[in-house]
Every structure is written in C-alpha cells, then in structure tokens.
C-alpha cells in the first residue's frame, strides 16, 4: 500500500519545489500542479499530486502524528 503525505511549499523553482514535512525540507516535482509558496500539497513518490486546503492537510498531518504516537506505545 502506498500513501501520499501533505507538506507546505516553502520555495518554488520551475517544476520543482521545496516542501516542508514537519521540519524536513524535501525537493518535490510540482509538474502536475501549480502551488504557491505557503500552500499545502499532497505528495506521492516525490511528486505533488494535489494542492490542498490548509485545514485538510493539517487533519491528515494530525492523523499521522496519532499513528506515530500509537506505534510508540507498542
């Protein structure tokens, strides 16, 4: 199973962008979407596949944090 993860765009340079994933800066291909700095994108396999509203992105980020917390309890 593959998942896509939301991150915040911090810099755009042509078809590439720096995206912040909880403090980790990653270069992402944005050739399929047109995000602006500050917007959130859903990223799968190094490619942004959707521009997201901040509240939807935060909801997913919070769910992943909950899962990580539960993993730590086992």
Wavefront OBJ file of the C-alpha trace (Angstrom):
o trace
v 0.000 0.000 0.000
v 1.274 3.466 -0.879
v 0.313 6.689 0.825
v 0.560 10.357 -0.034
v 1.643 12.881 2.582
v 0.823 16.593 2.799
v 3.532 19.226 3.162
v 3.842 23.024 2.953
v 5.563 24.593 -0.051
v 8.432 26.839 1.067
v 10.010 27.630 -2.316
v 9.090 27.166 -5.991
v 11.680 26.898 -8.743
v 10.182 25.907 -12.096
v 8.799 22.362 -11.926
v 10.427 21.747 -8.534
v 9.574 22.992 -5.060
v 10.980 22.707 -1.572
v 8.286 21.226 0.636
v 8.349 21.185 4.428
v 7.268 17.908 6.015
v 7.272 18.565 9.753
v 10.637 20.348 9.619
v 12.173 18.173 6.889
v 12.767 20.060 3.623
v 12.345 17.859 0.538
v 12.605 18.691 -3.181
v 9.342 17.724 -4.881
v 8.305 17.686 -8.540
v 5.303 20.017 -8.994
v 4.829 19.497 -12.728
v 1.265 18.231 -12.233
v 0.020 21.110 -10.055
v 0.594 24.852 -9.624
v 1.129 25.588 -5.933
v 2.257 28.890 -4.470
v 4.641 29.324 -1.562
v 2.723 28.698 1.653
v 0.183 26.341 0.122
v -0.020 22.661 1.028
v 0.450 19.880 -1.493
v -0.248 16.164 -1.300
v 2.954 14.324 -2.289
v 3.287 10.756 -3.541
v 6.570 9.232 -4.750
v 8.277 12.633 -4.930
v 5.528 14.280 -6.993
v 2.893 16.740 -5.828
v -0.446 15.370 -6.987
v -2.856 17.876 -5.434
v -2.919 21.354 -3.909
v -4.777 21.110 -0.584
v -6.565 23.468 1.752
v -4.581 24.021 4.960
v -7.278 22.538 7.224
v -7.488 19.307 5.213
v -3.700 18.992 5.150
v -3.499 19.588 8.909
v -6.139 16.942 9.534
v -4.022 14.342 7.697
v -0.813 15.521 9.403
v -2.532 15.141 12.792
v -3.715 11.628 11.899
v -0.171 10.579 11.016
v 1.061 12.038 14.321
v -1.587 9.991 16.172
v -0.447 6.831 14.368
v 3.183 7.521 15.242
v 2.214 8.034 18.881
v 0.332 4.720 18.943
v 3.323 2.958 17.348
v 5.482 4.212 20.191
v 3.158 2.613 22.736
v 3.587 -0.928 21.409
l 1 2 3 4 5 6 7 8 9 10 11 12 13 14 15 16 17 18 19 20 21 22 23 24 25 26 27 28 29 30 31 32 33 34 35 36 37 38 39 40 41 42 43 44 45 46 47 48 49 50 51 52 53 54 55 56 57 58 59 60 61 62 63 64 65 66 67 68 69 70 71 72 73 74
